[in-house]
Amino acid sequence: MPDINLATATAAEVLGALNNRDISSVELTQAYLSRVDALNGHLNAVITVDHEGALTAAKDADDARHRGEGGILNGVPLLHKDIFCTSGLRTTCASRMLENFTPPYDATVVSKLKAAGAVTLGKTNMDEFAMGSSNETSYFGPAHNPWDLSCVPGGSSGGSAAAVAAGLAPLSTGTDTGGSIRQPASLCGITGLKPTYGRVSRFGIIAFASSLDQAGPMTRTVEDAALMLNAMCGLDPHDSTSADMPVPNFHDALRGDLKGLRIGLPKQYFSELLDVRVANRIQDALKELEAEGATLVDVDLPHTQEGIATYYVIAPAEASANLARYDGVRFGHRCDDPTDLMDLYARSRSEGFGSEVQRRILVGTYALSAGFYDAYFKKAQQVRRIISNDFKQAFDQCDLIAGPSAPGVAFSVGAKSHDPIAMYMEDVYTLSVNLAGLPGLSLPAGLINGLPIGLQLIGRAFDEATLLKAGHRFQLRTDHHRLAPPFGEIS
Ligand code: GLN
């Protein structure tokens, strides 16, 4: 192997080595696969490894490079969250319901990344149907945080975050419905971007809450996130909610300084809910952005706290509708020896879904039921609009909003799994961003007792370019994103 340290390598570095012919994609893919095989027993970050498919794709990438062809990620290994349908490769959504489901087609994100030349190594662990903030609701067991194996990696894209942090792949995909890219990125010390709703196609992503779900890159650096976003995004005729908006070259957009950029600080993001040690790290990070020419202004997001109740009505309501399709008839788990149709439905669903998913279905069905629709679902939609308007007003005074990605650092496995409300509070700084459909970026911002924390930057709709530019300038000044967990040194 040439001079590539897989524990810390970025996609940009790996691409450089591939383009210089220092290494082939087959060699690189083999090396990452060996690393997955050696380390995944400790992390449980990957549910399915596709050795054969990865090596075939790597060979194709090498051939394309020899012909002078290949996309912007040609030959770069990557992992997909197990919520993305992958043709011919098992896609479980970390549920018993889909334990044996092999999709007949690729999600648009998957086919676009393939077209860009990325090599799929396998599928990552996650909370079941993306419901959770710790990866503990997975049917395949919890994933572990490489900074401290007794801690959770966050969720729901916990396997993707742990895998990138531990150098099992330089890139992975995630999805974010209420924080599931940004919170695990924060807890694992990596970079995670939730794009604007509509920027990335949802076609072939197993639906949780369709008005909130959005896919995005999970990477070591902002530079890699910019590359990957370009490869993933754009209008898709298969998804009527994907946006017909111009797609800038996000990598080019990284250039330039932050002079004149106004960064808004909502007082609600720095309340007593926030661990003071996290608050201090965020203040340090803001000083770096000021040193780059940004100015800090106070803004108000008065309904931040209401975001939690609003989200936890809307997301379960949409989930209850989306998950109605798992009826044991067409696909998914089917119980043995049903006595009649009702028994088939009831037992297939009780056996196939874990308890958090069942809780969401119950809450969502209740909130949508005839007698309670106005009091819950309709009211939540009204508050959603108010929250969206709060952001609009804040963006009259600033260009970006900054705050923490999560209220604290990674917690021990088991610490919150029996207290759903404590778990839901993990999303207090992220889920309003989904309710408003805006882009949000989590950046490594330092360690507290050896565990990472994340700075969150929130942008205007479809202005990922400004977010990425600010994030990139931050990473040029700091080295938090270069720190690798001690675990990553193994092998
Ligand atoms: N933790 C939140 C939930 O459990 C968000 C999950 C997500 O973004 N997929 O719903």
Boltz pocket constraint, residues with backbone or C-beta under 6 A from the ligand:
constraints:
  - pocket:
      binder: B
      contacts: [[A, 129], [A, 130], [A, 131], [A, 132], [A, 133], [A, 155], [A, 156], [A, 175], [A, 176], [A, 177], [A, 178], [A, 179], [A, 180], [A, 181], [A, 208], [A, 315], [A, 423], [A, 427]]
      max_distance: 6.0
